[in-house]
Amino acid sequence: MHADILETFPESAADTIWQWFQDLPAFVKRNMSRAEQDKDQFLESFNDSFNVFVYDGDLLGFVTCEPKGSGIYEVHLFCPRNTPDEKLSEAIAVFFEKVRYTPNVSKLIFNVRRRQAKLANCLYNEGCIFTGWSYREHRELFDCLIWEKD
């Protein structure tokens, strides 16, 4: 398993990520601002972020890191539904290994929905610190997790 930070989306990765998005249940897409976009708009929405692609032979996951301030990024993970726990944990570990050596990153912020307990556990295992909770769109409760470089 390995990760790459890429400036532009390879066409095959773009098609795969778009399909993952299309496969989300309607109730999940309804709460996402990207839900009404077409494929080109969806992919353009990641242009101001730095993007990490995790591969296990094929593309296993995609992480977009949206700049929020000097060295601070908000992280969003995209992967196929029903990704096995061990693969998700491996992908997150590979992501953190790559980001540890990315000079412009000092702090990562994750907002994890309560129903994403599996994801929260993977992040805790990588040294993320729970900092509280907040309500966001549609009054949905989020855990806030922060990871900082040593």
Secondary structure, 3 states (H helix, E strand, C coil): CEEEEECCCCHHHHHHHHHHHHCCCHHHHCCCHHHHCCHHHHHHCCCCCEEEEEECCCEEEEEEEEEEECCEEEEEEECCCCCCHHHHHHHHHHHHHHHHCCCCCCEEEEEEECCCHHHHHHHHHCCCEEEEEEECHHHCEEEEEEEECC
